[in-house]
Amino acid sequence: MTASLPDSSELAFHDWQVEEREVRRHIPRRGRQHAFEVIDPRRTALVVIDMVPFFLDESAYCRGIVANINTLAETAEVLELIGSGAIA
């Protein structure tokens, strides 16, 4: 189930990114950029916290990430179906 999107004039977005110096710092320690090279949908959960009407009503930033949460949820659903063999 996905949430409906609010009017785009009611959205706000954080200008957030991982600093390049942090990426460079972790690569030697891990041997790669990302902690996980592969995400196994059979062993992975998408946990969405505090996306309740109170927060959505009060925060344009919360409303701004609804589309991304929906995309993650839809992708996780498809990957779960592929991983289970339900679809190829």
N, C-alpha and C positions, 0 to 999 in steps of 0.2 A: 504494500500500500504506500503510495507516495502522497506527499502534501501538495496542496495547490500553491502556485506561485503568486506572491503579491504583486501589485503594480510596481514597475521598475523605478518609479519616482520615490518609492518608499524603501529603497534598498540602500545599504552602505557596505563598503568592502574595506577590509584591512589591506594596506600595502605591506605585505609580509613576505619575506623570503629568507632562506637560510643563507647566511653570509658565506661568500666564497672561501674565506679563511677557515671557517668551521668545516666545510667540505674537505679542504686540503688537510686539515688536522686529523680527520677521521679515517681517511684513506690509508695512511700508513699503519694505523692501529688495527683496522679491520681487514686490510688487504683489498678493499673494494669500496665504492662510494656508498652503497646502500647496505643496511643491516641484513636484509634478506634479498637474495637473488631471485627467488621464486616464492610466490604466495600460493599455498595449497588451499583451495577453497573448502576442502573437506575438513580442514583443521583451522579455519579462520572465521572470525566473527566480526561483523560490523556493528559496533556499539555506538548508538547515538544518545547523548545525554543532554538533558535540559532543553530539548526543543519542544517545549510545551507552550500552549497559547499565551500564558503570562509573559514568558520571555520574548516570544515572537511579537506580541503586541507592543512591548516596551522597547525593543532593540532593533534598529534598522540593520545592525551587523548580523544579528541572528537571522533575520529575514533574508539577508544577502547570501547566506550559504545554503539555503533550502535547495536551490537547483543543483548544487554540488553534492549534497547529501542524497538527493533523488537519483543522480547519475551513479553514485557509488552503490546505492541499494539495488538499482536495476542491473548494474554490471555484476554485482555479487550474486544476484539471483540467476543470471545467465550462466555464470561460471559454476555455480552449484549444480545446475542442471547438466552442464557439460561434464563436470567431474563425476556425477552420479551415473552417467551413461544414458540419461533420459533423452538428451539430444546430442547429435554429432556435429 
